[in-house]
Amino acid sequence: MLAISAEGTEVVTIEGLAATAPGKPTLHPMQAAFHEKHGLQCGFCTPGMVMSAVDFAKRHPSPTESDVRHWLEGNICRCTGYQNIVAAVLEGTSLMHAGAGE
């Protein structure tokens, strides 16, 4: 999209997901889940995958594994077999809706 199309809106990047406390950033629940569940490898797709997963989780508070796999159809990762990404999205969604943050 053209930058002018974002005028008047809020744009959040992967770096903007983490909460910044004095001296120590705190990962967003989805970022933490990708880290804990090893949902990344080379890192090339990770920012887009995490940002998309946050939006998915907001729209689907209780997804099934099948829901996540269907969502993943439009996200390409060359490194993984997607199992860890699915596990990370399920965990991240659960954490987000458990009150840990959005």
FIKOLZA-1660 file (N, C-alpha, C; in steps of 0.1 Angstrom, whole numbers, plus 5000, padded with zeros to 4 digits):
% residues 102
   i   px   py   pz ch aa at
   1 5008 4988 5000  A  M  N
   1 5000 5000 5000  A  M CA
   1 5009 5012 5000  A  M  C
   2 5004 5023 4995  A  L  N
   2 5011 5036 4995  A  L CA
   2 5011 5042 5009  A  L  C
   3 5021 5048 5013  A  A  N
   3 5022 5054 5026  A  A CA
   3 5011 5064 5029  A  A  C
   4 5007 5071 5019  A  I  N
   4 4996 5081 5020  A  I CA
   4 4983 5074 5025  A  I  C
   5 4982 5062 5021  A  S  N
   5 4970 5054 5025  A  S CA
   5 4969 5052 5040  A  S  C
   6 4980 5053 5047  A  A  N
   6 4980 5051 5061  A  A CA
   6 4979 5064 5069  A  A  C
   7 4977 5075 5062  A  E  N
   7 4976 5088 5069  A  E CA
   7 4964 5088 5079  A  E  C
   8 4967 5092 5091  A  G  N
   8 4956 5092 5101  A  G CA
   8 4954 5079 5108  A  G  C
   9 4962 5069 5105  A  T  N
   9 4960 5056 5112  A  T CA
   9 4973 5054 5121  A  T  C
  10 4972 5043 5129  A  E  N
  10 4983 5039 5137  A  E CA
  10 4990 5027 5130  A  E  C
  11 5003 5028 5128  A  V  N
  11 5010 5017 5122  A  V CA
  11 5019 5010 5133  A  V  C
  12 5017 4998 5135  A  V  N
  12 5025 4990 5145  A  V CA
  12 5034 4981 5138  A  V  C
  13 5047 4981 5141  A  T  N
  13 5057 4972 5135  A  T CA
  13 5060 4961 5145  A  T  C
  14 5067 4951 5141  A  I  N
  14 5071 4940 5150  A  I CA
  14 5079 4946 5162  A  I  C
  15 5086 4956 5161  A  E  N
  15 5093 4962 5172  A  E CA
  15 5084 4969 5182  A  E  C
  16 5073 4974 5176  A  G  N
  16 5063 4981 5185  A  G CA
  16 5054 4972 5193  A  G  C
  17 5055 4959 5190  A  L  N
  17 5046 4949 5198  A  L CA
  17 5051 4948 5213  A  L  C
  18 5065 4948 5214  A  A  N
  18 5070 4946 5228  A  A CA
  18 5068 4958 5236  A  A  C
  19 5064 4956 5249  A  A  N
  19 5062 4967 5259  A  A CA
  19 5076 4971 5264  A  A  C
  20 5078 4984 5265  A  T  N
  20 5091 4989 5269  A  T CA
  20 5090 4993 5284  A  T  C
  21 5097 4986 5292  A  A  N
  21 5098 4990 5306  A  A CA
  21 5112 4996 5308  A  A  C
  22 5113 5004 5318  A  P  N
  22 5127 5009 5321  A  P CA
  22 5137 4998 5321  A  P  C
  23 5146 4999 5312  A  G  N
  23 5158 4989 5312  A  G CA
  23 5155 4976 5306  A  G  C
  24 5142 4972 5304  A  K  N
  24 5140 4958 5299  A  K CA
  24 5127 4958 5291  A  K  C
  25 5128 4955 5278  A  P  N
  25 5116 4953 5270  A  P CA
  25 5109 4939 5274  A  P  C
  26 5096 4939 5273  A  T  N
  26 5088 4927 5276  A  T CA
  26 5082 4923 5263  A  T  C
  27 5084 4911 5258  A  L  N
  27 5079 4906 5246  A  L CA
  27 5063 4905 5247  A  L  C
  28 5057 4908 5235  A  H  N
  28 5043 4906 5234  A  H CA
  28 5040 4891 5235  A  H  C
  29 5029 4887 5240  A  P  N
  29 5026 4872 5242  A  P CA
  29 5028 4864 5229  A  P  C
  30 5025 4869 5218  A  M  N
  30 5027 4862 5205  A  M CA
  30 5042 4860 5202  A  M  C
  31 5050 4871 5205  A  Q  N
  31 5064 4870 5203  A  Q CA
  31 5070 4860 5213  A  Q  C
  32 5066 4860 5225  A  A  N
  32 5071 4851 5235  A  A CA
  32 5067 4836 5231  A  A  C
  33 5055 4834 5226  A  A  N
  33 5051 4821 5222  A  A CA
  33 5060 4816 5210  A  A  C
  34 5062 4825 5200  A  F  N
  34 5071 4821 5189  A  F CA
  34 5085 4817 5194  A  F  C
  35 5090 4824 5204  A  H  N
  35 5103 4821 5210  A  H CA
  35 5102 4808 5217  A  H  C
  36 5093 4806 5226  A  E  N
  36 5091 4794 5235  A  E CA
  36 5088 4781 5227  A  E  C
  37 5080 4783 5216  A  K  N
  37 5076 4771 5208  A  K CA
  37 5085 4769 5196  A  K  C
  38 5096 4777 5195  A  H  N
  38 5105 4775 5184  A  H CA
  38 5098 4777 5170  A  H  C
  39 5090 4787 5169  A  G  N
  39 5082 4790 5157  A  G CA
  39 5089 4798 5147  A  G  C
  40 5102 4798 5148  A  L  N
  40 5110 4806 5138  A  L CA
  40 5123 4799 5136  A  L  C
  41 5129 4801 5124  A  Q  N
  41 5142 4795 5122  A  Q CA
  41 5151 4806 5116  A  Q  C
  42 5151 4809 5103  A  C  N
  42 5160 4819 5098  A  C CA
  42 5156 4833 5101  A  C  C
  43 5143 4835 5104  A  G  N
  43 5138 4848 5108  A  G CA
  43 5133 4857 5097  A  G  C
  44 5134 4852 5084  A  F  N
  44 5130 4860 5073  A  F CA
  44 5115 4863 5073  A  F  C
  45 5107 4852 5076  A  C  N
  45 5092 4854 5076  A  C CA
  45 5087 4858 5090  A  C  C
  46 5095 4857 5100  A  T  N
  46 5090 4859 5114  A  T CA
  46 5083 4872 5116  A  T  C
  47 5087 4883 5113  A  P  N
  47 5080 4896 5115  A  P CA
  47 5066 4895 5109  A  P  C
  48 5065 4891 5097  A  G  N
  48 5052 4891 5090  A  G CA
  48 5043 4880 5096  A  G  C
  49 5049 4869 5100  A  M  N
  49 5041 4858 5106  A  M CA
  49 5036 4862 5119  A  M  C
  50 5044 4868 5128  A  V  N
  50 5040 4873 5141  A  V CA
  50 5029 4883 5140  A  V  C
  51 5031 4893 5132  A  M  N
  51 5021 4904 5130  A  M CA
  51 5008 4899 5125  A  M  C
  52 5008 4890 5116  A  S  N
  52 4996 4884 5110  A  S CA
  52 4990 4875 5121  A  S  C
  53 4998 4868 5129  A  A  N
  53 4992 4859 5140  A  A CA
  53 4985 4867 5150  A  A  C
  54 4991 4879 5154  A  V  N
  54 4984 4888 5163  A  V CA
  54 4970 4892 5158  A  V  C
  55 4969 4896 5146  A  D  N
  55 4956 4899 5140  A  D CA
  55 4947 4887 5140  A  D  C
  56 4952 4876 5136  A  F  N
  56 4944 4863 5136  A  F CA
  56 4939 4860 5150  A  F  C
  57 4947 4862 5160  A  A  N
  57 4943 4859 5174  A  A CA
  57 4933 4868 5179  A  A  C
  58 4934 4881 5175  A  K  N
  58 4923 4890 5179  A  K CA
  58 4910 4887 5173  A  K  C
  59 4910 4881 5161  A  R  N
  59 4897 4878 5154  A  R CA
  59 4892 4864 5158  A  R  C
  60 4901 4855 5162  A  H  N
  60 4898 4841 5166  A  H CA
  60 4903 4838 5180  A  H  C
  61 4895 4841 5190  A  P  N
  61 4900 4839 5204  A  P CA
  61 4902 4825 5208  A  P  C
  62 4896 4815 5201  A  S  N
  62 4897 4801 5205  A  S CA
  62 4899 4793 5192  A  S  C
  63 4910 4794 5185  A  P  N
  63 4911 4787 5173  A  P CA
  63 4915 4772 5175  A  P  C
  64 4911 4764 5166  A  T  N
  64 4916 4750 5166  A  T CA
  64 4929 4749 5158  A  T  C
  65 4935 4738 5158  A  E  N
  65 4947 4736 5150  A  E CA
  65 4944 4737 5135  A  E  C
  66 4932 4732 5132  A  S  N
  66 4928 4733 5118  A  S CA
  66 4926 4748 5114  A  S  C
  67 4920 4756 5122  A  D  N
  67 4918 4770 5120  A  D CA
  67 4932 4777 5117  A  D  C
  68 4942 4774 5125  A  V  N
  68 4955 4780 5123  A  V CA
  68 4961 4775 5110  A  V  C
  69 4960 4762 5107  A  R  N
  69 4966 4757 5095  A  R CA
  69 4959 4763 5083  A  R  C
  70 4946 4766 5083  A  H  N
  70 4939 4773 5072  A  H CA
  70 4945 4787 5071  A  H  C
  71 4946 4794 5082  A  W  N
  71 4951 4808 5082  A  W CA
  71 4966 4808 5076  A  W  C
  72 4974 4798 5079  A  L  N
  72 4987 4797 5075  A  L CA
  72 4989 4795 5060  A  L  C
  73 4978 4792 5053  A  E  N
  73 4979 4789 5038  A  E CA
  73 4985 4801 5031  A  E  C
  74 4983 4813 5035  A  G  N
  74 4988 4825 5028  A  G CA
  74 5001 4830 5034  A  G  C
  75 5007 4823 5043  A  N  N
  75 5020 4827 5049  A  N CA
  75 5031 4816 5045  A  N  C
  76 5041 4821 5038  A  I  N
  76 5051 4811 5034  A  I CA
  76 5064 4812 5042  A  I  C
  77 5068 4800 5047  A  C  N
  77 5081 4799 5054  A  C CA
  77 5089 4787 5047  A  C  C
  78 5101 4790 5044  A  R  N
  78 5109 4780 5037  A  R CA
  78 5116 4771 5046  A  R  C
  79 5117 4774 5059  A  C  N
  79 5126 4766 5068  A  C CA
  79 5119 4756 5076  A  C  C
  80 5106 4757 5079  A  T  N
  80 5100 4748 5089  A  T CA
  80 5089 4740 5082  A  T  C
  81 5084 4730 5090  A  G  N
  81 5073 4722 5086  A  G CA
  81 5060 4727 5091  A  G  C
  82 5060 4739 5097  A  Y  N
  82 5049 4746 5102  A  Y CA
  82 5044 4741 5115  A  Y  C
  83 5048 4730 5120  A  Q  N
  83 5042 4724 5133  A  Q CA
  83 5045 4734 5144  A  Q  C
  84 5057 4739 5145  A  N  N
  84 5061 4748 5156  A  N CA
  84 5054 4761 5155  A  N  C
  85 5052 4766 5142  A  I  N
  85 5044 4778 5140  A  I CA
  85 5030 4777 5145  A  I  C
  86 5024 4765 5142  A  V  N
  86 5010 4763 5146  A  V CA
  86 5010 4763 5161  A  V  C
  87 5019 4756 5168  A  A  N
  87 5019 4755 5182  A  A CA
  87 5021 4769 5188  A  A  C
  88 5030 4777 5182  A  A  N
  88 5032 4791 5187  A  A CA
  88 5020 4800 5186  A  A  C
  89 5013 4799 5174  A  V  N
  89 5001 4807 5173  A  V CA
  89 4990 4803 5183  A  V  C
  90 4988 4790 5185  A  L  N
  90 4978 4785 5195  A  L CA
  90 4982 4790 5209  A  L  C
  91 4995 4789 5212  A  E  N
  91 4999 4794 5226  A  E CA
  91 4998 4809 5227  A  E  C
  92 5003 4816 5216  A  G  N
  92 5002 4830 5217  A  G CA
  92 4988 4835 5218  A  G  C
  93 4979 4829 5211  A  T  N
  93 4964 4833 5211  A  T CA
  93 4959 4831 5225  A  T  C
  94 4962 4819 5231  A  S  N
  94 4958 4816 5245  A  S CA
  94 4964 4827 5255  A  S  C
  95 4976 4830 5253  A  L  N
  95 4982 4840 5262  A  L CA
  95 4976 4854 5260  A  L  C
  96 4973 4858 5248  A  M  N
  96 4967 4871 5245  A  M CA
  96 4953 4872 5252  A  M  C
  97 4946 4861 5252  A  H  N
  97 4932 4861 5257  A  H CA
  97 4931 4858 5272  A  H  C
  98 4943 4854 5277  A  A  N
  98 4943 4852 5292  A  A CA
  98 4946 4865 5300  A  A  C
  99 4947 4876 5292  A  G  N
  99 4949 4889 5299  A  G CA
  99 4963 4893 5299  A  G  C
 100 4972 4885 5292  A  A  N
 100 4986 4889 5292  A  A CA
 100 4989 4901 5282  A  A  C
 101 4980 4905 5274  A  G  N
 101 4982 4916 5266  A  G CA
 101 4978 4914 5251  A  G  C
 102 4978 4924 5243  A  E  N
 102 4975 4923 5229  A  E CA
 102 4986 4928 5222  A  E  C
% end
